[in-house]
């Protein structure tokens, strides 16, 4: 098993084997980063089958472009970027082009609400999976991956304002799903 610590000697040897198109090295790299890659792909896809498809397509791009990898930088970061881009490209193909959303439709967010510890990590992931592809992409890219709205706009072909609007709507939808999960009546919240 390849040590997937940031650019360990073993990892760099495996990458060198991939550059020589050695199947055994490609297989070892795939196995070493399968779980990591799936965790990324699952954030952007609707189900496990789609995530595996995106992961496999992403690894094909990794193997094709492995000569472009610079060992001065962490391999995981390079892989992550490829998998995120592949996820977005797949989402674009599946959903067609993104529709511009107006800022006026953005839901107002309340900053005084807190997340309770009564909810599991799996439940949160399930709620995120219920978001529309556009909202899920913006939410994941901004909240989880840390991209700015300008960067998200470039990646998704939307304006920074649309990214902000979609994030607000994603948060509102997640708030509604959380309220439903916790049994909170919307009338009580507005109270």
The 8 nearest C-alpha neighbors of each residue, nearest first, counted from 0:
[[1, 2, 31, 27, 30, 28, 3, 9],
 [2, 0, 31, 3, 10, 27, 9, 28],
 [1, 3, 4, 10, 9, 0, 7, 31],
 [4, 2, 1, 31, 10, 5, 7, 32],
 [3, 5, 2, 7, 6, 10, 75, 1],
 [6, 4, 73, 7, 3, 74, 75, 10],
 [5, 7, 10, 11, 73, 4, 74, 8],
 [8, 6, 10, 9, 5, 4, 11, 2],
 [7, 9, 11, 10, 12, 6, 2, 13],
 [8, 10, 12, 7, 11, 2, 13, 1],
 [11, 9, 13, 7, 12, 8, 6, 2],
 [10, 12, 14, 8, 13, 9, 6, 15],
 [13, 11, 15, 9, 10, 14, 8, 16],
 [12, 14, 16, 10, 24, 15, 11, 9],
 [13, 15, 17, 11, 16, 12, 10, 18],
 [16, 14, 12, 18, 13, 17, 11, 19],
 [17, 15, 13, 19, 24, 14, 18, 21],
 [18, 16, 20, 14, 19, 15, 24, 25],
 [17, 19, 15, 20, 16, 66, 65, 14],
 [18, 20, 16, 17, 21, 15, 14, 24],
 [21, 19, 17, 18, 22, 16, 25, 24],
 [20, 22, 24, 16, 17, 23, 19, 25],
 [23, 21, 25, 24, 26, 20, 17, 16],
 [22, 24, 26, 25, 21, 27, 16, 17],
 [25, 23, 27, 13, 16, 17, 26, 21],
 [26, 24, 22, 28, 17, 27, 23, 29],
 [25, 27, 23, 29, 24, 28, 22, 30],
 [26, 28, 24, 30, 25, 29, 31, 23],
 [29, 27, 31, 25, 30, 26, 24, 32],
 [30, 28, 26, 32, 27, 31, 33, 25],
 [31, 29, 33, 27, 28, 32, 26, 0],
 [32, 30, 28, 29, 1, 33, 27, 3],
 [31, 33, 35, 29, 30, 34, 36, 28],
 [32, 34, 36, 30, 35, 29, 31, 37],
 [35, 33, 37, 36, 32, 38, 31, 30],
 [34, 36, 32, 38, 33, 37, 39, 31],
 [37, 35, 33, 39, 34, 38, 32, 40],
 [36, 38, 40, 34, 39, 35, 41, 33],
 [39, 37, 35, 41, 36, 40, 34, 42],
 [40, 38, 36, 37, 42, 41, 35, 82],
 [39, 41, 50, 37, 42, 43, 38, 36],
 [40, 42, 44, 50, 38, 43, 39, 37],
 [43, 41, 40, 39, 44, 38, 139, 128],
 [44, 42, 41, 40, 136, 86, 135, 45],
 [45, 43, 41, 50, 46, 42, 49, 40],
 [44, 46, 128, 49, 43, 41, 47, 50],
 [45, 47, 49, 48, 44, 50, 41, 128],
 [46, 48, 50, 49, 51, 41, 45, 44],
 [49, 47, 51, 50, 46, 52, 45, 53],
 [50, 48, 52, 51, 47, 46, 44, 53],
 [49, 51, 47, 40, 53, 41, 52, 48],
 [52, 50, 54, 48, 49, 53, 55, 47],
 [51, 53, 49, 55, 50, 54, 56, 48],
 [54, 52, 56, 50, 51, 55, 57, 86],
 [55, 53, 51, 57, 52, 56, 50, 58],
 [54, 56, 58, 52, 57, 53, 51, 59],
 [57, 55, 59, 53, 58, 54, 52, 60],
 [58, 56, 54, 60, 82, 55, 59, 85],
 [57, 59, 61, 55, 60, 56, 62, 54],
 [58, 60, 56, 62, 57, 61, 63, 55],
 [61, 59, 63, 57, 58, 62, 64, 56],
 [60, 62, 58, 64, 59, 65, 63, 57],
 [61, 63, 65, 59, 60, 64, 58, 17],
 [62, 64, 60, 61, 65, 59, 66, 58],
 [63, 65, 61, 66, 62, 67, 60, 68],
 [64, 66, 62, 67, 68, 61, 63, 18],
 [67, 65, 64, 68, 18, 63, 69, 62],
 [68, 66, 65, 64, 69, 63, 61, 70],
 [69, 67, 65, 66, 70, 64, 77, 74],
 [68, 70, 71, 72, 67, 66, 74, 73],
 [71, 69, 72, 68, 73, 6, 74, 11],
 [72, 70, 69, 73, 6, 68, 74, 5],
 [71, 73, 70, 69, 74, 76, 77, 6],
 [74, 72, 75, 5, 76, 6, 77, 70],
 [73, 75, 77, 76, 78, 6, 72, 5],
 [76, 74, 78, 73, 77, 79, 5, 3],
 [75, 77, 79, 74, 78, 73, 80, 72],
 [78, 76, 74, 80, 75, 79, 81, 73],
 [77, 79, 75, 81, 76, 80, 74, 82],
 [80, 78, 76, 82, 77, 81, 75, 83],
 [79, 81, 83, 77, 78, 82, 84, 76],
 [80, 82, 78, 84, 79, 83, 85, 57],
 [83, 81, 85, 79, 57, 84, 80, 86],
 [82, 84, 86, 80, 85, 81, 79, 87],
 [85, 83, 87, 81, 86, 82, 88, 80],
 [84, 86, 82, 88, 87, 83, 57, 81],
 [87, 85, 83, 89, 84, 88, 82, 53],
 [86, 88, 90, 84, 89, 85, 91, 83],
 [89, 87, 85, 91, 90, 86, 84, 92],
 [90, 88, 92, 86, 91, 87, 85, 93],
 [89, 91, 87, 93, 88, 92, 94, 86],
 [92, 90, 88, 95, 94, 89, 93, 96],
 [93, 91, 89, 95, 90, 94, 88, 96],
 [94, 92, 90, 91, 95, 89, 88, 96],
 [95, 93, 91, 92, 90, 96, 97, 132],
 [96, 94, 91, 92, 93, 97, 90, 98],
 [95, 97, 91, 98, 94, 92, 156, 93],
 [96, 98, 99, 95, 133, 157, 91, 94],
 [97, 99, 100, 96, 157, 133, 95, 161],
 [100, 98, 161, 97, 101, 157, 158, 162],
 [99, 101, 161, 98, 102, 164, 104, 165],
 [102, 100, 103, 104, 99, 161, 164, 105],
 [101, 103, 105, 104, 164, 100, 160, 161],
 [104, 102, 101, 105, 106, 164, 100, 107],
 [103, 105, 102, 101, 106, 100, 164, 168],
 [106, 104, 164, 102, 103, 167, 168, 107],
 [105, 107, 168, 167, 108, 104, 171, 164],
 [108, 106, 105, 109, 167, 171, 168, 104],
 [109, 107, 106, 110, 167, 171, 170, 105],
 [108, 110, 111, 112, 107, 171, 106, 113],
 [109, 111, 112, 108, 113, 107, 114, 170],
 [112, 110, 109, 113, 108, 114, 188, 107],
 [111, 113, 110, 109, 114, 174, 108, 115],
 [114, 112, 115, 111, 110, 116, 109, 174],
 [115, 113, 116, 112, 118, 117, 177, 174],
 [114, 116, 117, 113, 118, 181, 112, 177],
 [115, 117, 118, 114, 119, 113, 120, 181],
 [118, 116, 115, 119, 181, 114, 180, 120],
 [119, 117, 116, 122, 115, 120, 123, 114],
 [120, 118, 122, 121, 123, 117, 116, 124],
 [119, 121, 123, 122, 124, 118, 125, 116],
 [122, 120, 124, 119, 123, 125, 118, 126],
 [123, 121, 125, 119, 124, 120, 126, 118],
 [122, 124, 126, 120, 125, 121, 127, 119],
 [125, 123, 127, 121, 126, 122, 128, 120],
 [126, 124, 122, 128, 123, 127, 121, 129],
 [125, 127, 123, 129, 128, 124, 122, 173],
 [126, 128, 124, 129, 125, 130, 123, 135],
 [127, 129, 125, 126, 130, 45, 124, 135],
 [130, 128, 126, 127, 131, 125, 45, 135],
 [131, 129, 135, 128, 127, 134, 132, 169],
 [130, 132, 134, 133, 135, 129, 128, 169],
 [131, 133, 135, 134, 136, 130, 90, 43],
 [134, 132, 136, 131, 135, 137, 97, 165],
 [135, 133, 169, 137, 131, 165, 136, 132],
 [134, 136, 138, 132, 130, 133, 137, 131],
 [137, 135, 139, 133, 134, 138, 140, 132],
 [136, 138, 140, 134, 139, 135, 166, 141],
 [137, 139, 135, 141, 136, 142, 166, 140],
 [140, 138, 143, 136, 137, 142, 141, 135],
 [139, 141, 144, 137, 146, 138, 143, 136],
 [142, 140, 145, 146, 138, 139, 144, 143],
 [141, 143, 139, 138, 145, 144, 140, 146],
 [142, 144, 139, 145, 141, 140, 138, 146],
 [143, 145, 140, 141, 146, 142, 139, 138],
 [146, 144, 141, 142, 143, 140, 147, 139],
 [145, 147, 141, 140, 144, 150, 151, 148],
 [148, 146, 150, 149, 151, 141, 145, 140],
 [149, 147, 159, 151, 150, 162, 152, 163],
 [148, 150, 159, 152, 147, 151, 153, 158],
 [151, 149, 153, 147, 152, 148, 146, 154],
 [152, 150, 148, 154, 153, 149, 155, 147],
 [151, 153, 157, 158, 149, 159, 155, 150],
 [152, 154, 150, 156, 151, 155, 149, 157],
 [155, 153, 151, 152, 156, 150, 84, 87],
 [156, 154, 152, 157, 153, 151, 87, 97],
 [155, 157, 153, 152, 154, 158, 97, 151],
 [158, 156, 152, 155, 161, 159, 153, 162],
 [157, 159, 152, 161, 160, 162, 156, 149],
 [158, 160, 148, 149, 162, 152, 161, 163],
 [161, 159, 163, 158, 162, 164, 102, 148],
 [160, 162, 164, 158, 163, 159, 100, 165],
 [161, 163, 159, 165, 160, 164, 148, 166],
 [164, 162, 160, 166, 161, 165, 167, 159],
 [163, 165, 161, 167, 105, 166, 162, 102],
 [164, 166, 168, 162, 134, 167, 163, 161],
 [167, 165, 169, 163, 164, 168, 138, 137],
 [168, 166, 164, 170, 165, 169, 106, 105],
 [167, 169, 171, 165, 166, 170, 106, 105],
 [170, 168, 166, 172, 134, 171, 167, 165],
 [169, 171, 173, 167, 168, 172, 174, 166],
 [170, 172, 168, 174, 169, 173, 167, 175],
 [173, 171, 175, 169, 174, 170, 168, 176],
 [174, 172, 176, 170, 175, 171, 177, 169],
 [173, 175, 171, 177, 172, 176, 170, 178],
 [176, 174, 172, 178, 173, 177, 179, 171],
 [177, 175, 173, 179, 178, 174, 180, 172],
 [176, 178, 180, 174, 179, 175, 173, 181],
 [179, 177, 183, 175, 181, 180, 176, 182],
 [178, 180, 182, 176, 177, 181, 183, 175],
 [181, 179, 177, 178, 182, 176, 183, 118],
 [180, 182, 178, 179, 183, 177, 117, 118],
 [183, 181, 179, 180, 178, 184, 177, 185],
 [184, 182, 178, 181, 179, 185, 187, 188],
 [183, 185, 186, 187, 182, 188, 178, 179],
 [186, 184, 188, 187, 183, 189, 178, 175],
 [187, 185, 189, 184, 188, 190, 183, 178],
 [186, 188, 190, 185, 184, 189, 183, 178],
 [189, 187, 185, 190, 186, 184, 183, 178],
 [190, 188, 186, 187, 185, 184, 183, 109],
 [189, 187, 188, 186, 185, 184, 183, 109]]
